[in-house]
């Protein structure tokens, strides 16, 4: 537009800010940096940032801003840049030790041992689908302001080999890839994605939906989840701390997080049927978030109070309730005889005073702009008086999954947005 501007960031975002500007086609963007944090700082503290030194260069902050606005672009600034997006299909043969080292240096792994993806192994993996190797499966990106990367069936198969998966698992992995949802979120909140598998494929490939369903006790569960994580890392163009990954705490669920619903032991309809699939279809549903988990047992005598407190603590991400079949059957005996009835109860009881609802960093950062723009239901909640009780979630945002081995009446509440339910059969 020909208007001089300087982008101002906190210092921890130096690499990601400069990298994003370059990838968005503005490599000459001028930057200035203040210290982190800026949230919950007093006006006096924030003024000290402005009147002090740039947190990266050490020069006076305002000098960086003024010079960034006034200094003309030089010849080198105007030459432009080219971006090579392709990667070689094959790498030169070498020893196993050197190849593992190469994969780690290029961040193609999760730094756990991998199965090296030789041509023979990838060809064997591709027998798990009728789709051609060069078929485009989807596109992913590490964050909202990164570019999307495209990946094919063969590239997904490469990551499936690396994860130690078997060919018969490939349709599930391809369906996860077709969601276009990365499991390696670049968000500062350390989010990850998970998949819930439904339908005949669960039993065909021996997935575990019983004892330890969400743990490292089943080859299919673990390697499918790990393949999803690896293909997300490599299919989105990397997952580099400080550049394409900014999760401040990190999240161990990023290693592997896929499990199956225990349809046979549940008194309720399955998740994929709720989402419009037939019971005899195979599908995987994807959720993203999972930066916090609440858990408990029951429903016991005070279950309503316990659930209400847990739901009130879930902040801006809607709840996905994952429960053992014992829990579902106890609810059923108490008159909550469908998942929808439980969802309706959750919506009715997940309520907060407007002041508490909005007094959350991420509600302010992510949701309030939508409310100000008039997007419902947030706009109405923003108009509420501080002490007025507001509804936290809409029915379509809440989900219920039944899994586990019936050794304990345990439940967990994940803060997780529902992304979609993808056909596995379409990728056979």
Buried (B, 14 or more C-beta within 10 A) or exposed (E): EEEEEBBBBBEBBBBBBBBBBBBEEEEBBBBBBBBEEEEEBEEEEEEBBEEEBBBBEEEBBBEBBEBBEEEEEEEEEEEEEEEEEEEEEEEEEEEEEEBBEEBEEEBBBBEEEBBEBBEEBBBBBBEBBEBEBEBEBBBBBBBEBBBEBEBBBBBBBBBBBBBBBBBBBBBBBBBBBBBBBBBBBBBBBBBBBBBBBBBBBBEBBBBBBBBBBBEEEBBBBBBBBBBBBBBBBBBBBBBBEEBBBBBEEEBEBBBBBBBBBBBEBBBBBBBBBBBEBEEEBBBBBBBBBBBBBBEBBBBEEEBEEBBBEBBBEBBBBBBBBBBBBBBBBBBBEEEBEBBBBBBBBBBEBBBBBBEBBBEBEBBEEBBBEBBEEEEEBBEEBBEBEEEEEBBBBEEEBBBBBBBBBBEEBBBBBBBBBBBBBBBBBBBB
